[in-house]
Amino acid sequence: MEIKKNVEDDGVIFMSIKDNKGEEAKESVSKKEGDVTILAIESSCDETAAAVVRNGREVLSNIISSQIALHTIYGGVVPEIASRKHVEKMNGCIKTALSEAGVTLDDIDAVAVTYGPGLVGALLVGVSEAKAIAFATGKPLIGVHHIEGHISANFIENKDLEPPFVCLVVSGGHSHLVVVKDYGEYEIIGQTRDDAAGEAFDKVARAIGLGYPGGPKIDKAAKEGNPDAFTFPQAKIDDAEYDFSFSGLKSSVLNYINQAKMQGQELDQADVAASFQKAVVEVLVSHAIKACKEYGYNKLAIAGGVASNSGLRELMEKECAANKISFYRPSPVLCTDNAAMIGAAAYYEYQKGVRFGLDMNAVPNLPLGDRERRYHGRVR
């Protein structure tokens, strides 16, 4: 993946992501009979993104406007700021995506957009934009679940990957272990009971003085530390063996930090980061491998922001090889929120005849499938 970055005057990082295929990629832009070209939009959190995707796996353009620098000073995403920036950046991202793909709205077969889950104000910006384009052009409108998008990011670089397979989805707001039975058909066999993995990374990073965003900073610090310096707890839930719980682990790290401060001990950031990361990664990997073996699948994928963590990728690759399981993972840049993954997921919905009306609304707590269990064991 080739990434071109430009820091704009307001601090927003504008990125163009391209496949490293040179002239071969340019020749593939010409549309063939039966091809489906989708304009995709993503704005569920703090990235404004637009992409043009053909046939679910060919990315003609992928544009991301990242606000991460704006939110860093607050230690996390501020929803009001995120929504305002989406309004400012959305049209520019779409125009650039169309231009870099070498297409116009007339060449687009459908408009896709993330409609949940996420920050409601942020989601509404993307949904409103997609509805306006669909109305003005008469193109079909397709709403996409954000987590389905993350799972579908695996299809972009792994052309041979087909359902069924197991996917571990780990990000700032989600920790799911999912059986992908078919395109758009999911069975959730495990999810977090409290903090998501990415949320735990952010909180621990803040506590040990690394700041926001926690995931990449802990990953970097862990490379310099001893993962066996401390033994932090790894929760097991008796009545749901594939569920996750990271609140106890987080509390254990915070307790250690507080005790060290009270006793005047010097805090070794790298050792704490490495030991914490090891505890998280080992739980994620063990659950995923066990699910593959017990459910009888020999393909395992990872997705979501935490899927870019080097410790997770290395241990998962090692354990998959040891258990003869094929391992799939997107490039790190495709693990973050982007519109290419939304276009990939939308293609398979389009092929099934899924169409949304102009009354589509943002759904901040949109469940993944009909049987997703929310916090406190509720069933939707």
N, C-alpha and C positions, 0 to 999 in steps of 0.2 A: 504494500500500500504506500502510495506517495501522498504526503500531507503538506499542503502549502498553507502557512499561517500568516495572518496579518493582524496586528494589534491596532484597533481603531482608536479614535480620539477619546472615546468614552470608556476605554479600558476593555471593551468586549473583544474577544479573540475570534476572528473570522477565519474559518478553515474550509478548504476545498480538498476532498479526499478522492483520490483516483487510483484505479488499478494500474499496476506497472506492466502494461501490455503493449505500450507504444502504438505502432501503426496497426497492429492487429486489432486493438480496441477501436480505433477510428473506423476501420472497415466494417465493424459489426454494428455501427450506428444506423445504417440504412435498414429501414423496416421491411420485413418480409411478410407475406400473406399469413395470417393466423397469429402474428405476434401481438402481444398485449403490452402496451406501454402505460405506466401508471405514474402520475405525479403524486408524491407522498409528502405529508406534512407531519411534523412532530413538535409538540410544545408542552409536554406534560410537566416539566419542572423548570430548569434554568438553561436549557439549550433550545434555541430556535433553529429548526432544521427543515430542509427541503431536499428532495431527491427525485430523480427520474429513474425508474427501474423497469426493465423489460423482462417479461416472462418469469418474474419472481426471483431470478438469479443473476441477471446481468445488470449491473449498476452503471448507468450512463453518466450520472452525476450524483454527488453527495455533498451537500453544503451544511455546515454547522456554524452557528453563531453562539459561542459559549460565553456565559456571564460569570464564570467561576471567579474571576478576579474581583468582580463587584461584590460578591457575597462573602468572600474570604474575610473581609474586615469585620463582618458580623458573626463569624464562626458558624455559618450555615445559611441556607437559602431563605431569603426574605420574600414571601409570596407576592407582596405588592410591587416590589422592585422587579421581580421576574416577569410579572404580567405586563408592566409598562414597557419593558425592554422587548418583549415579544411583539407588542404592537409596533414598536419602532423598527424592528429588524425583519419582520415577516415578509413584507413585499420584496425587499432586497434579496433575501435568501431564495425566494421562488424565482425571481427574474434571473438570478445567477445560475440556479439549477437548470432552468430551461435553456439558457444560453450555452452553458458548458456541455449540455447533452446534445446540442445542435437540433433542438426541436422547438415547436411552438405549441400553444394550447390546442391548436387544431390537430396536432399529431397525437395528443393524449387520448387514451381510451377510457380512463377513469381517474377520479380524484380520491385519494385515500388520506385519512387523518386519524391520529390517536384521539379517542374520545374518553378514555379512562384506562386505568386509574391514574391519579395524579393530583396536582394542585388545581382546584376548580377554576380559579381565575386564569391560570396559564393555559389550561385545556381549552377554555372558552375562546381564547384568541385563535388557536389553530382551527377549532371547529367552525368558528364564524368565517374564517378565511376560506376554508374548504367548501363550505356551503355556498358562499358567494361565487366562487369560481364555478362550482357545479351548476348553479342557477344561471349564471351568465353564459356558459358554454353549452349547456344542455347535456353535460357529461354525467355518467353515473357516479354516485357518491358511496364510498365504502368506509365505514367506521372500523377501526382496528383496536384491539386490546393491546395495551402497552407491553404486557408480558408476552403475548403471542409474538409481538414484534421482536423482542429479545431472543426468543427461541428461534425465530425464523432467520435471525442474523447468521445462524450456522449454515443455512442453505446457500448463502452468497458465495462463500469461498470453498465450500465442500459440495461440489456439484454432484457427487455420488451419494450424498446423504438422503435417505428416504425414510419415512416412518415405517414401522414403529421403532422407537428408541426411548431411552430415559434421558431426561434433561434436568440438570441442577441449575436453577435460576437464583442468583444471589446478587443483591444490589442494596442500595441505601434504604429502600422501603420494603423489600421482598426477600424472602428465603423460601423457595418452593422446590420440592422434589416432584417432578411431573413425569408421567408416562405419556409420551406423544403417540397416541394410537393411530392417528391419521392426521392429515392436514386439517387444522382447526378443531381437532377432537382430542381432549386432554383429560387425564385422570390424575388428580392431585393426591399423592400418597403420603406427602409430608410437607409441613410448613412450620414457620416459627410460632412459638407460643407467646413470645414477647418481643424483644428487640430483633430486628433483621440484622444479618451479618454486617452489612455496610454501616448501619446505624451504630453498632457496637464499635466498629473501627473508628468512626468519627468521634464518639464519646471518649474512648480510651486515648486517642491521639491528642485530643484537647487536654485531657487530664495530665498527660506526661509532657505537655508543653510543645507538641509538634504542630498544633493548629489544624486548620481546615484547608483542604479536604483531607480527612483522615486516612482513607484507603491507600492512596499512593505514597503518602508520607510514612506510614507505618511499614509499608512494603520496602521502601528505600532504607529506612532505619534498621529493619530486621536483617538486612544483608550484612550489617556490621556487628550484629549482636549474637549472643549465644542462645539458641532456642531452648536449651536445657537448663538455663540459669534459674528459672522458676517453674514450678509445677502448678499451673492454674487448672481449675476444675472443668471437666467436660460433661455436660448434663446428659443424662439418659432418661427418657420418659417411658415409664413402664406400659402405659395403656396406649401408646402411639409410638412405636419404635423408630419411625422415620421422621417424626417431628423434631424441631430444633428449639433450643432455648439458650440464649446468650446473655440473659440478664444476670445470672449467677456468676458467670465468668467475668462480666464487666464489673460487678460489685467486688469480686475478689481482687481484681487489679486495682480498683480504686482504694480498697482497704489497705493493700500493700503500700500504695503511694502515700496514704495518710499516715500510716505507721512509720514509714521511713522518714517523713518530714518531722513527725513528733520526736523521733529519736535522733534527729540531726544527721541522718545518713544521706550520702550523696546518691541521687537517683541516676541509674544507668539507663538512659532512654533506649539505647539499642537493645540491651538485654531484655527489658520489659517488652518492647515492641516485638522482638523475635519470639519470646515465650508466649505472648498473647496470640500472635499470628499462628504459631504452631497449634495451639489449642483449638482455634477456630477452624483451621484448615483440616486438621485430623478428623474432626467431627463431620465436616462437610463431605470429605472424601470417603470416610467409612460408611456413612449412610448411603451415598450414591452407589458405591461398589456393592454393598449388601443388597440394595434394591435390584440392581441388574442381575445378580446371581439368583435371588429368590423369585423374581418375576420372570426370569428366563430370557433376558435381553443381552445381546452382545454388542450393543452400540450405546455409547454414553456421550452426551454433549453437555457443555456448560454455557451459561449465558448471563448477562447482566454486568453491571459495573465491577463487582468484586471478581468476576471471572477473568479480569485482566491481571489479578494478583499473581505475581510470579511464583510464590510459594504454593499456591493452590494448583496452578498449571503444572508445576514440576511434580508434585506428589501425585496428582491425578494421572498424569502420563505414566508415572512409574507403576502405580497400582493397576491401571488398566492393562499395561503390558504384562504384568505378573499374572493377571486373571484372564488373559486373552480376550480383552474387550477393546473394540475399536473406539478410539477417543477423538472427539471432534470439538474444536473451539474456534471462535472467530478471532481475527486480529484484535489486539487491545482497543484500537480506535472504534471497532464495530461492537465492542462490549458496552461502550458508553451510549447515552441516548443519541440516536440518529434517525434520519428519515428513510434511509435505504432499507433498514430492517422492517419498517412499516410498509414500504412498498412490496417487500418480499412476502410478508404475511397477507397483504391485500390481494395479491395475485391469485392465491389459492381460494380466497373468499369469492373473488370475481368469477373464477372458473366454476364455482358451485352455484352461481346465480344470486349471491348475496348482494342486495342493494339497500341503501338507507334513504329515507325520505328527508326532505329539508327541515323536518321537525326534530332531527337528531340533536341531542343535547349532550353536554359533558356529564360524565358520571364519575365523580372522584373516587368512589369506592367500588368500582366495577369488578365483580368477581370473575375469575378465570374459569369459565364453564359453570354449569348449574350446581355443581356439588362442592364448590369451594367452601372450606370451613374458615370462618373469620375468627378473630380473637374471641376468647371466652367460649370457644366450641360452638358458636352459632353456625347453623347451616343456611346457606342462601339457596 
